[in-house]
Amino acid sequence: MPDWVIIVLIVTNIVTLAALYFATRRMLKLRRQKRRAFAFRSYPIRQVKLEAVDPCFAITEHGPAPASTVAFIGGEGVVASLSDRETWVIAGLAKSARRVFEFGTCSGKTAHVMALNTPDDAEIHTLTIHPDDLANLEFGSSDDRHHQGQAATEAAFTTFYYQGHPTEVKIQQIFSDSKAYDETPLKGGIDLVFIDGAHTSSYVESDTAKAMVMLSERGVVLWHDYKPDAPDVFNFLNALAKELALIHIKDTDIVMYRRG
Ligand SMILES: C[S@@+](CC[C@H](N)C(=O)[O-])C[C@H]1O[C@@H](n2cnc3c(N)ncnc32)[C@H](O)[C@@H]1O
């Protein structure tokens, strides 16, 4: 084979490898930014359109029914914010909830939004780990390491979005490791539970067991971060869906269970 052919082959291979390298880097970056992009795994939990989730989201000839109107704040600049669609879903469901429990307060924006939309006499209990208590987190040996770190990073808040707003009177802030929290005084009394605390197997399992104790007869549980990027939550919910009638709300990372 002539020398020039060998040189052309070498150069072509180098260019191809470089192109592959940059394309992969770009794809991984986009994946991080877009969270769900390039997630090739299938989502086993049955996906349901929002209008079938609750009558308040019914679609009319003009679009979503007026009953889906909520008081709303976008997620710009908010740490670990839900998407705007997810905030709308939670705010809509909160309109018919008298008692709400949130695992994972973070900035307190979702607690504030839920308080804005619940009836006047509603109570919102929201639980978070205090930054001074991070050493007390009780991760299991098989808990996803990346999300162990994230739980600590997101526990940066000791003041919250709702403070100084009229919603504050409805909100009871609880500082506790969720595993150490005693849920029994709220047994059977919570209409809407939102599970968005530590995204690791042992915590999502423990938070779910506590949610089921607190849930009222027709109560609703919502889990955030049903996506392959949060593998412990994703795998836990896929297994739970074999026992409970869970649904995945379309175009969100929310899974829902309604009792009764
Ligand atoms: C994803 S953020 C919650 C976002 C919030 N639900 C919202 O919608 O704005 C997770 C929160 O859970 C808290 N957290 C993590 N592990 C926890 C634990 N073991 N017990 C209590 N809170 C925990 C973190 O401190 C953080 O505030």
The ligand as an SDF file (V2000), in Angstrom:
LIG
                    3D

 27 29  0  0  0  0  0  0  0  0999 V2000
  -35.3030   18.4540   45.3450 C   0  0  0  0  0  0  0  0  0  0  0  0
  -35.2470   19.4080   46.7810 S   0  0  0  0  0  0  0  0  0  0  0  0
  -36.9410   19.7390   47.0960 C   0  0  0  0  0  0  0  0  0  0  0  0
  -37.5560   20.7630   46.1930 C   0  0  0  0  0  0  0  0  0  0  0  0
  -38.8800   21.2560   46.7060 C   0  0  0  0  0  0  0  0  0  0  0  0
  -39.8000   20.1580   46.9400 N   0  0  0  0  0  0  0  0  0  0  0  0
  -39.4960   22.2060   45.7010 C   0  0  0  0  0  0  0  0  0  0  0  0
  -40.3750   21.7750   44.9500 O   0  0  0  0  0  0  0  0  0  0  0  0
  -39.0900   23.3600   45.6670 O   0  0  0  0  0  0  0  0  0  0  0  0
  -34.8630   18.1940   47.9830 C   0  0  0  0  0  0  0  0  0  0  0  0
  -34.9660   18.6780   49.4050 C   0  0  0  0  0  0  0  0  0  0  0  0
  -34.9830   17.5450   50.2580 O   0  0  0  0  0  0  0  0  0  0  0  0
  -34.1990   17.7920   51.3790 C   0  0  0  0  0  0  0  0  0  0  0  0
  -33.7200   16.5300   51.9210 N   0  0  0  0  0  0  0  0  0  0  0  0
  -32.7920   15.7140   51.3890 C   0  0  0  0  0  0  0  0  0  0  0  0
  -32.6180   14.6470   52.1660 N   0  0  0  0  0  0  0  0  0  0  0  0
  -33.4510   14.7800   53.2190 C   0  0  0  0  0  0  0  0  0  0  0  0
  -33.7120   13.9930   54.3730 C   0  0  0  0  0  0  0  0  0  0  0  0
  -33.0950   12.8350   54.5660 N   0  0  0  0  0  0  0  0  0  0  0  0
  -34.6190   14.4250   55.2400 N   0  0  0  0  0  0  0  0  0  0  0  0
  -35.2700   15.5900   55.0450 C   0  0  0  0  0  0  0  0  0  0  0  0
  -35.0620   16.3790   53.9790 N   0  0  0  0  0  0  0  0  0  0  0  0
  -34.1610   15.9810   53.0610 C   0  0  0  0  0  0  0  0  0  0  0  0
  -33.0700   18.6520   50.8190 C   0  0  0  0  0  0  0  0  0  0  0  0
  -32.4940   19.3830   51.8550 O   0  0  0  0  0  0  0  0  0  0  0  0
  -33.8160   19.5530   49.8590 C   0  0  0  0  0  0  0  0  0  0  0  0
  -34.3070   20.6560   50.5300 O   0  0  0  0  0  0  0  0  0  0  0  0
  1  2  1  0
  2  3  1  0
  2 10  1  0
  3  4  1  0
  4  5  1  0
  5  6  1  0
  5  7  1  0
  7  8  2  0
  7  9  1  0
 10 11  1  0
 11 12  1  0
 11 26  1  0
 12 13  1  0
 13 14  1  0
 13 24  1  0
 14 15  1  0
 14 23  1  0
 15 16  2  0
 16 17  1  0
 17 18  1  0
 17 23  2  0
 18 19  1  0
 18 20  2  0
 20 21  1  0
 21 22  2  0
 22 23  1  0
 24 25  1  0
 24 26  1  0
 26 27  1  0
M  CHG  2   2   1   9  -1
M  END
$$$$
